[in-house]
Amino acid sequence: MCEATIVDAEAVARMLAAQPSEEHVRSIADIFAALSDPTRLRILVALSREDLCVCDLAAVTGVSSSAVSHQLRVLRDRRLVSFARDGKRAVYSLADEHVASLLAQGSEHAGERA
């Protein structure tokens, strides 16, 4: 057990000044919360390889189209996926390269534990 509590006030002040806004922190937490669901993660991994519609994603993930639609809504709200109309179909893709990078880094990090 520590017998003395020593706080480096200058280091604390530097870190407090460097902290992002509360809104930004919440936004980051929302992204990681979205990534923590196995179904949403399977959807994102599939979309990292190819743009797909809801029916394709349902077949890939093994859940209903309705469940996939619900998960896609969560991912859209967090700006992790986007979609484009192709006739009557809505084709989904990763929103940008940052999402692909998050997936790749998460996969690489998980592989380190194996």
ZAMI-502216 format. One record per residue (C-alpha): x, y, z. Coordinates in pm, 1 decimal, decimal comma. Example, Ala and Ser with C-alpha at 12.3 -4.5 7.8 and 13.67 -1.06 7.14 Angstrom:
<atoms>
((1230,0; -450,0; 780,0))
((1367,0; -106,0; 714,0))
</atoms>
This chain:
<atoms>
((0,0; 0,0; 0,0))
((120,6; 348,5; -87,5))
((207,8; 560,7; 215,7))
((210,6; 892,0; 30,0))
((-15,0; 1036,8; -232,0))
((182,6; 1245,5; -474,8))
((8,3; 1422,8; -759,0))
((209,0; 1588,3; -1035,4))
((-5,4; 1899,7; -1073,6))
((166,4; 2005,3; -1395,5))
((111,5; 1664,5; -1558,4))
((-252,5; 1664,4; -1447,6))
((-300,8; 2016,7; -1586,6))
((-147,3; 1911,9; -1922,3))
((-374,4; 1607,8; -1944,1))
((-685,9; 1803,6; -1848,4))
((-606,3; 2060,8; -2118,1))
((-563,7; 1782,1; -2374,0))
((-891,5; 1604,9; -2294,7))
((-1152,8; 1603,9; -2572,7))
((-1495,7; 1753,3; -2508,7))
((-1758,1; 1547,3; -2328,4))
((-1959,9; 1526,4; -2652,6))
((-1658,1; 1390,3; -2840,6))
((-1588,8; 1131,8; -2569,2))
((-1953,6; 1018,4; -2583,7))
((-1932,7; 989,0; -2960,3))
((-1622,9; 768,6; -2935,0))
((-1790,9; 555,1; -2666,8))
((-2097,8; 514,0; -2892,0))
((-1876,2; 387,6; -3174,7))
((-1709,2; 128,8; -2952,6))
((-2046,7; 27,0; -2807,3))
((-2173,5; -34,7; -3161,3))
((-1864,2; -242,6; -3235,6))
((-1918,3; -453,3; -2922,8))
((-2223,7; -637,8; -3057,3))
((-2132,8; -964,6; -3236,3))
((-2404,8; -930,1; -3503,4))
((-2308,6; -571,9; -3583,7))
((-1943,6; -675,4; -3594,6))
((-2024,6; -958,4; -3840,1))
((-2212,3; -708,8; -4056,5))
((-1917,7; -469,9; -4056,5))
((-1668,2; -744,9; -4135,4))
((-1882,9; -858,6; -4429,3))
((-1911,5; -499,7; -4553,7))
((-1536,0; -455,8; -4524,2))
((-1504,3; -713,8; -4801,0))
((-1798,5; -622,5; -5024,5))
((-2100,9; -393,0; -5043,7))
((-2416,3; -591,8; -4963,0))
((-2791,6; -549,2; -4929,3))
((-3001,1; -641,5; -4623,2))
((-3096,4; -982,5; -4764,1))
((-2731,8; -1067,5; -4832,5))
((-2633,2; -958,0; -4483,0))
((-2913,0; -1165,8; -4330,9))
((-2782,0; -1473,0; -4511,2))
((-2423,1; -1399,3; -4406,4))
((-2504,4; -1334,8; -4039,7))
((-2775,5; -1598,0; -3998,7))
((-3029,3; -1353,8; -3854,5))
((-3353,7; -1221,0; -4000,2))
((-3368,0; -931,1; -4243,8))
((-3560,3; -739,2; -3979,8))
((-3280,9; -792,0; -3724,8))
((-3019,1; -687,6; -3981,4))
((-3218,5; -373,8; -4062,8))
((-3232,5; -285,4; -3694,1))
((-2855,7; -334,0; -3655,9))
((-2787,0; -132,6; -3971,2))
((-2992,4; 153,9; -3828,5))
((-2765,2; 154,1; -3521,4))
((-2456,4; 147,9; -3743,6))
((-2593,1; 428,5; -3965,7))
((-2672,5; 642,1; -3660,5))
((-2307,5; 609,5; -3555,4))
((-2193,1; 684,7; -3911,8))
((-2020,8; 348,0; -3945,3))
((-2211,9; 243,2; -4258,5))
((-2379,0; 420,1; -4546,7))
((-2611,6; 303,2; -4819,9))
((-2701,9; 377,4; -5177,6))
((-3012,8; 281,2; -5369,7))
((-2973,1; 30,7; -5651,1))
((-3322,3; 13,8; -5794,8))
((-3539,2; -128,0; -5516,1))
((-3239,3; -247,3; -5314,7))
((-3044,2; -52,0; -5056,9))
((-2680,2; -154,3; -5082,0))
((-2471,5; -94,3; -4771,1))
((-2101,1; -20,2; -4740,3))
((-1860,8; 92,9; -4472,0))
((-1888,3; 467,1; -4422,0))
((-1517,6; 529,2; -4476,7))
((-1166,7; 392,9; -4444,1))
((-1158,4; 473,7; -4070,9))
((-1414,0; 200,0; -4007,0))
((-1210,1; -51,7; -4205,3))
((-903,5; 52,9; -4007,1))
((-1084,8; 4,0; -3673,1))
((-1188,8; -346,1; -3781,5))
((-841,1; -436,7; -3902,0))
((-675,3; -311,4; -3585,4))
((-929,6; -486,9; -3364,2))
((-876,6; -811,2; -3552,1))
((-499,4; -777,0; -3532,0))
((-513,6; -703,6; -3160,0))
((-748,8; -998,0; -3095,2))
((-509,4; -1222,0; -3288,7))
((-226,0; -1128,8; -3052,5))
((-408,4; -1303,8; -2766,9))
((-444,3; -1629,4; -2959,7))
</atoms>
